[in-house]
Amino acid sequence: MKVAGHLLIGVVVVVCATAVHRYPLGLLLGIATSIVLLVTIRPGWTTRTAYAAGWLLGGVVLVRERPEGDAWFLGDLSSYALMGVALVMAAVGLATLPPRRHLSSGG
């Protein structure tokens, strides 16, 4: 259940950020919200990485061209900035995973 919640939060945040990224203040707010949530969510596969994965999943769906022929992301600086945040989300989500605990064979 924790994974689904964090995935959903990621999708909601990227949809909201995409909706307002054409306005300079909206772009800053979308990026700030995405990064602040990423940093405040506890590291782990079921938490921070799930949030980043939800953000990326939503972003991949929104990058595709719509049936009407238009798209959410155009070839402008604000669209590239938001797509760059996707790379940051993936990198931070994976780089901050807690180290794996190794079982000692002890004897």
Helices and strands as residue ranges (DSSP letters): H 2-20, H 24-40, H 48-63, H 77-95
